[in-house]
Amino acid sequence: MILDLLRHGEPQGGRLYRGNQDDALTEKGWQQMLDSTQNKTWDFIATSPLIRCADFAKHLSTTQHIPCQIFDDLEELGFGDWQGR
């Protein structure tokens, strides 16, 4: 089995200690994800429920006709007082 891990592209708000703050990807972030997945295929997509991950995962699932499942356990941990800074 080959397992590929992809980090999300640039989220709205720029570089922050985001934790489980649920920010969407910027236009640049979407383009980063499109570029990083170009000419690649998978059998299955597992994603965090956070918008910055799940929205692109659903898009990729639809365009490549492969199953996608959201796993709550993949959500990033909160950073407490550091979150959003």
C-alpha positions in Angstrom: 0.0 0.0 0.0 1.2 3.5 -0.8 0.0 6.3 1.4 0.3 9.9 0.2 -0.2 12.7 2.8 -1.1 16.2 1.4 -1.1 19.3 3.4 -3.7 21.9 2.6 -2.9 25.0 0.5 -2.8 28.6 1.7 -5.8 29.3 3.9 -7.6 32.7 4.3 -5.9 34.8 6.9 -2.4 33.8 5.9 0.2 32.2 8.2 -1.3 31.7 11.6 -1.3 29.1 14.4 -4.6 28.0 13.0 -5.3 24.7 14.9 -8.9 23.7 14.3 -10.0 27.2 13.3 -12.0 26.5 10.2 -10.8 28.8 7.4 -11.3 28.1 3.7 -8.5 28.1 1.2 -7.6 31.2 -0.8 -7.6 31.2 -4.5 -3.9 30.7 -4.3 -4.5 27.8 -1.9 -6.8 26.1 -4.4 -4.3 26.6 -7.2 -1.6 25.1 -4.9 -3.7 22.0 -4.4 -4.6 21.7 -8.1 -0.9 21.9 -9.0 0.1 19.3 -6.4 -2.4 16.8 -7.5 -2.0 17.2 -11.3 -1.3 14.0 -13.1 -1.8 11.9 -10.0 -4.4 9.3 -9.2 -5.6 7.7 -6.0 -8.0 4.9 -5.0 -9.4 6.6 -1.9 -9.3 10.0 -0.2 -9.5 10.4 3.6 -9.8 13.9 4.8 -10.2 16.1 7.9 -13.6 17.7 8.3 -12.0 21.2 8.3 -13.1 23.3 5.2 -9.5 23.9 4.1 -9.1 20.2 3.7 -12.5 18.8 3.0 -13.6 21.1 0.3 -10.7 20.3 -2.0 -10.9 16.6 -1.1 -14.5 16.5 -2.2 -13.6 18.3 -5.4 -10.8 15.9 -6.1 -13.1 12.9 -5.4 -15.7 14.2 -7.8 -13.2 15.0 -10.6 -11.3 11.7 -10.3 -14.4 9.6 -9.5 -13.0 8.1 -6.3 -14.5 7.7 -2.9 -13.8 10.3 -0.2 -14.5 9.9 3.5 -14.3 12.6 6.2 -12.7 11.4 9.4 -13.3 13.6 12.5 -10.1 12.1 14.0 -8.1 13.8 11.3 -9.1 17.3 12.5 -6.2 19.3 13.7 -5.9 19.9 17.5 -6.8 23.3 18.9 -3.9 25.6 19.9 -5.7 27.2 22.8 -4.5 30.8 23.4 -2.2 30.6 20.4 -5.0 29.8 18.0 -5.5 32.4 15.3 -2.2 34.2 16.1 
